[in-house]
Amino acid sequence: MQIPIVRPELGDTEVAAVAGVIRSGWVAQGPEVAAFESELASAVGASHAVAVSSCTSALELILRALGVGLGDDVVTVSHSFIATANAVVAVGARPIFVDIDPATCGMDAGLLEAALTPKTRAILCVHQLGFPCDLPEILEIAGRRAIPVIEDAACAIGSEIRVSGAWQAIGRPHGLAACFSFHPRKVITTGDGGMITTADEALAARLRQLRQHAMSVSSTIRHDSQRVVFESFSEPAYNFRMTDMQAAMGRTQLARLAQTIATRRALAECYRTALDDHPIVAPPRELPWMRANFQSYPLRIRPGARLSQVEIMQHLLDRGVASRRGVGNAHAEPAYANTPWSCGPAPCDAQLHRQGRCLRLRQSEEARDQTIMLPLFHGMTEEEQEHVVAALKALPA
Ligand SMILES: *Cc1c(COP(=O)(O)O)cnc(C)c1O
């Protein structure tokens, strides 16, 4: 039996939806994108949603729309897919990395205040692996300094957080804006694609402009116009558009999101009961205020376990089970050896930094090195899941 880390749930519904778009003759950003935007906005309880080509472009676009650029700082986490830090660098700003709280895999809110500098123009927090980060605390600290909070919700479509006693979807948004990804590793996929949700109408309008070269009229308006329309371009901007084929795919998956999440949560619960007292690895725990979509299923190697991450992963691979190590850390990647970043106001160990290590980012480094992600996808069969569990139970103690 071969079990991949993920198998996207794609079928005849997606094929029919995309075929319909192709037959319509309008394949670029158009009516399907507009419909996907409004359906996603209402699914998460946001007033506006703006579709883009990826979550990476979503992050870059929102930073650009906020005017974040050269000489500015953005406080974020290193422990994320590298796109989070790259978006900050792409607009010319410097990432300030805060360590994570291992209980959430997201920003440790207790370290946030000390990481703010006079140049901090935004806080970019991450709902890592679909587990909500400690938003209420982050928003409270940011609010005191009037710093906008952007949520990297790439993995978190369908996740929920309890705010002031009520369950709310991630993406509502709670900060100024939330950014989603529709890469095949995520819960909804359009091949590639992204979405920004916000309650700010003017900001949404600005994002729509910037994603399409800051063009004065959209292609659809020009196409439908009975009078000759000339476009103009008010500032240098981007092509970050989603296509109508992608949006049609996304709409079919969004329509069954509730079912998808229920299935994923049931699979996660099966893993949890089977692995709760495993001697070597520990299943993830949801805190009382979070409902994860289980975009990933991260196991933590128990302290003192005699097997290494690589040994466990190889053992699984030998039994046909794909796995992945924990989320990476931007500060440890060669790309950041010569890219300016900081881990707080006081100087740290520059020599270590050049080697991709940081004394203040210990939890981030540990989470990468002591975590193993298991296969979990909506089409996973009982037999497949039992095979994964059996492989883990066969680990030499
Ligand atoms: C996947 C991911 C991204 C990047 O999303 P793309 O749509 O592939 O650009 C950004 N941040 C996090 C946390 C992710 O997991």
The ligand as an SDF file (V2000), in Angstrom:
LIG
                    3D

 15 15  0  0  0  0  0  0  0  0999 V2000
    1.1010   27.4550    1.5370 C   0  0  0  0  0  0  0  0  0  0  0  0
    1.4030   28.6190    2.3670 C   0  0  0  0  0  0  0  0  0  0  0  0
    1.6550   29.8900    1.8080 C   0  0  0  0  0  0  0  0  0  0  0  0
    1.8090   30.0950    0.3350 C   0  0  0  0  0  0  0  0  0  0  0  0
    0.6430   29.8350   -0.3890 O   0  0  0  0  0  0  0  0  0  0  0  0
    0.7160   29.8140   -1.9920 P   0  0  0  0  0  0  0  0  0  0  0  0
   -0.7320   29.8850   -2.3760 O   0  0  0  0  0  0  0  0  0  0  0  0
    1.3560   28.5430   -2.3950 O   0  0  0  0  0  0  0  0  0  0  0  0
    1.4590   31.0030   -2.4270 O   0  0  0  0  0  0  0  0  0  0  0  0
    1.8470   30.9590    2.6580 C   0  0  0  0  0  0  0  0  0  0  0  0
    1.8030   30.8090    3.9870 N   0  0  0  0  0  0  0  0  0  0  0  0
    1.5770   29.6060    4.5710 C   0  0  0  0  0  0  0  0  0  0  0  0
    1.5140   29.5120    6.0590 C   0  0  0  0  0  0  0  0  0  0  0  0
    1.3830   28.4700    3.7740 C   0  0  0  0  0  0  0  0  0  0  0  0
    1.1940   27.2890    4.3670 O   0  0  0  0  0  0  0  0  0  0  0  0
  1  2  1  0
  2  3  1  0
  2 14  2  0
  3  4  1  0
  3 10  2  0
  4  5  1  0
  5  6  1  0
  6  7  2  0
  6  8  1  0
  6  9  1  0
 10 11  1  0
 11 12  2  0
 12 13  1  0
 12 14  1  0
 14 15  1  0
M  END
$$$$
